[in-house]
């Protein structure tokens, strides 16, 4: 039982550290993300509720908006789909 408790605490600590570090290196503001996608050639093709669908060629990315700070996992997934480096925040 103690081993499981230690493993859980270690996992939690690692997750907190990773989220803190990744949060500094990826843009989380949906308005800025959409603006950057537009600069890179994406066009808004539809808006349903709070989700903007952007497309460039046959590549489609959906961004929740308006939301000031996206969850880190959502922001990282959008960055990955767009082909951005995690350290590139322009």
C-alpha positions as CSV (number, residue, x, y, z in Angstrom):
1,X,0.0,0.0,0.0
2,X,2.8,2.4,0.8
3,X,4.5,1.7,-2.5
4,X,1.3,2.5,-4.4
5,X,0.9,5.7,-2.4
6,X,4.5,6.8,-3.1
7,X,4.1,6.0,-6.8
8,X,0.9,8.0,-6.9
9,X,2.6,11.0,-5.3
10,X,5.6,10.7,-7.6
11,X,3.3,10.6,-10.6
12,X,1.4,13.6,-9.4
13,X,4.6,15.6,-8.8
14,X,5.9,14.8,-12.2
15,X,2.6,15.8,-13.8
16,X,2.6,19.1,-12.0
17,X,6.1,19.9,-13.0
18,X,5.4,19.0,-16.7
19,X,2.2,21.0,-16.8
20,X,4.0,24.0,-15.3
21,X,6.9,23.8,-17.7
22,X,4.8,23.1,-20.8
23,X,2.3,25.8,-19.8
24,X,5.1,28.3,-20.2
25,X,6.1,27.1,-23.7
26,X,2.8,26.8,-25.5
27,X,0.2,29.5,-26.3
28,X,-3.0,28.9,-24.4
29,X,-5.1,31.9,-25.4
30,X,-7.6,30.7,-28.0
31,X,-7.9,34.1,-29.7
32,X,-4.1,34.2,-30.2
33,X,-4.1,30.6,-31.4
34,X,-6.8,31.4,-34.0
35,X,-4.9,34.5,-35.1
36,X,-1.7,32.6,-35.6
37,X,-3.5,29.8,-37.6
38,X,-5.0,32.5,-39.9
39,X,-1.6,34.0,-40.4
40,X,-0.3,30.6,-41.4
41,X,-3.0,30.2,-44.1
42,X,-5.9,28.6,-42.2
43,X,-9.4,29.9,-42.9
44,X,-12.4,29.6,-40.7
45,X,-14.8,27.3,-42.5
46,X,-17.5,27.0,-39.8
47,X,-18.4,27.9,-36.2
48,X,-20.7,25.7,-34.2
49,X,-21.3,27.0,-30.7
50,X,-18.0,27.8,-29.1
51,X,-15.9,25.7,-31.6
52,X,-14.1,27.3,-34.6
53,X,-13.2,24.9,-37.4
54,X,-10.2,26.1,-39.4
55,X,-8.9,24.5,-42.6
56,X,-5.9,24.7,-44.8
57,X,-6.0,22.4,-47.8
58,X,-7.1,19.1,-46.4
59,X,-5.9,19.8,-42.8
60,X,-8.6,20.7,-40.3
61,X,-8.1,22.0,-36.8
62,X,-10.9,22.7,-34.3
63,X,-10.3,25.4,-31.6
64,X,-12.6,26.1,-28.7
65,X,-13.3,29.8,-28.6
66,X,-13.8,32.2,-26.9
67,X,-11.9,30.9,-24.0
68,X,-9.0,32.8,-22.6
69,X,-6.8,29.9,-21.5
70,X,-7.3,26.5,-23.0
71,X,-6.4,23.5,-20.9
72,X,-2.7,22.6,-21.5
73,X,-3.6,19.3,-23.2
74,X,-5.9,21.0,-25.7
75,X,-3.3,23.7,-26.5
76,X,-0.6,21.1,-27.0
77,X,-2.9,19.0,-29.3
78,X,-3.7,22.1,-31.4
79,X,0.0,23.0,-31.6
80,X,0.9,19.4,-32.6
81,X,-1.8,19.4,-35.3
82,X,-0.5,22.7,-36.6
83,X,3.1,21.4,-36.6
84,X,4.3,24.0,-34.1
85,X,7.2,23.3,-31.8
86,X,6.3,23.4,-28.1
87,X,8.9,26.1,-27.6
88,X,7.7,28.3,-30.5
89,X,5.1,30.7,-29.0
90,X,4.9,33.4,-31.7
